[in-house]
Amino acid sequence: MRFELRSVTAGYGETVALREASLVVPSGLVVALLGPNGAGKTTLLRVASGLLAPRSGQLLVDDRDVTGFSSAELTQAGLCHVTEGRSVFPSLTVRENLRMFARPGEEREALDRAVDAFPRLGERLSQIAGTMSGGEQQMLALARAYVSRASVVLLDEVSMGLAPIVVDEIFAFLDRLVADGSTSLLLVEQYVTKALAIADHVYMLDRGRIVFCGEPDELDADALASSYLGASA
Ligand SMILES: Nc1ncnc2c1ncn2[C@@H]1O[C@H](COP(=O)(O)OP(=O)(O)OP(=O)(O)O)[C@@H](O)[C@H]1O
């Protein structure tokens, strides 16, 4: 599934956080979205998943205009948005969460697939999700993208605040998620080097505008470093 934002402007009250931003997530590819703090990365993902209505511009799924679709309708169309906020049902068990994420009739298979991708979840199927560690909850949130067979997965800083070993597990999972070519990713990530290593295309946002679009090896290392002063790679 090809996903596109075309000349999108969006914001909050007086604040314009995104200005005529255009971005394409081609079918089966990984797109990294970079930019300094406050550049508008989260805003772009919120518009992409229907959480924030654009003031102008269009959202397209396989060239079909889906502007104005609710987040539920975009989920139905194949989008899955995973945020740093660990989007799981905290009072349900891991097993119940996975069943909720599965497509109807695929509950059993969904459980097996999730456990295969994240063995740690398999050890905790009966645990209440809200009592798991941050890393485990994030794995469960990511498993949602996998078991729901989403076509486009939007990932907002999913490795934020996690231990390095968990971050490695998450990146190994992302490799797996895109391996068969049926899923594409739009990735906002503080681990820029890791993100660029799996990205096919990269966009850079600065103060709400797309200032670079190309392949990772075309990125000017100095520009990258100066826009990410202090960020860990
Ligand atoms: N709910 C809100 N109300 C008002 N302004 C907001 C809101 N959310 C974000 N903004 C503003 O919109 C701009 C873009 O914010 P956004 O969170 O999209 O940036 P970001 O690139 O994701 O930043 P970071 O890397 O720090 O997470 C910022 O100036 C921010 O202060």
The ligand as a Gaussian input file, in Angstrom:
#p B3LYP/6-31G(d) Opt

LIG

0 1
 N       -1.057000      20.002000      21.556000
 C       -0.311000      21.044000      21.156000
 N       -0.717000      22.319000      21.357000
 C        0.019000      23.377000      20.932000
 N        1.204000      23.249000      20.290000
 C        1.659000      22.008000      20.067000
 C        0.940000      20.847000      20.484000
 N        1.650000      19.751000      20.126000
 C        2.767000      20.220000      19.514000
 N        2.769000      21.563000      19.471000
 C        3.801000      22.427000      18.856000
 O        3.926000      22.061000      17.496000
 C        5.303000      22.079000      17.094000
 C        5.702000      20.723000      16.540000
 O        5.647000      19.756000      17.586000
 P        5.880000      18.206000      17.355000
 O        5.597000      17.511000      18.634000
 O        5.161000      17.772000      16.148000
 O        7.456000      18.176000      17.037000
 P        8.464000      16.963000      17.026000
 O        9.318000      17.144000      15.830000
 O        7.756000      15.668000      17.150000
 O        9.327000      17.253000      18.320000
 P       10.119000      16.256000      19.346000
 O       11.266000      15.687000      18.575000
 O       10.555000      17.216000      20.403000
 O        9.135000      15.242000      19.812000
 C        6.092000      22.495000      18.315000
 O        6.320000      23.875000      18.230000
 C        5.153000      22.183000      19.471000
 O        5.398000      23.040000      20.557000

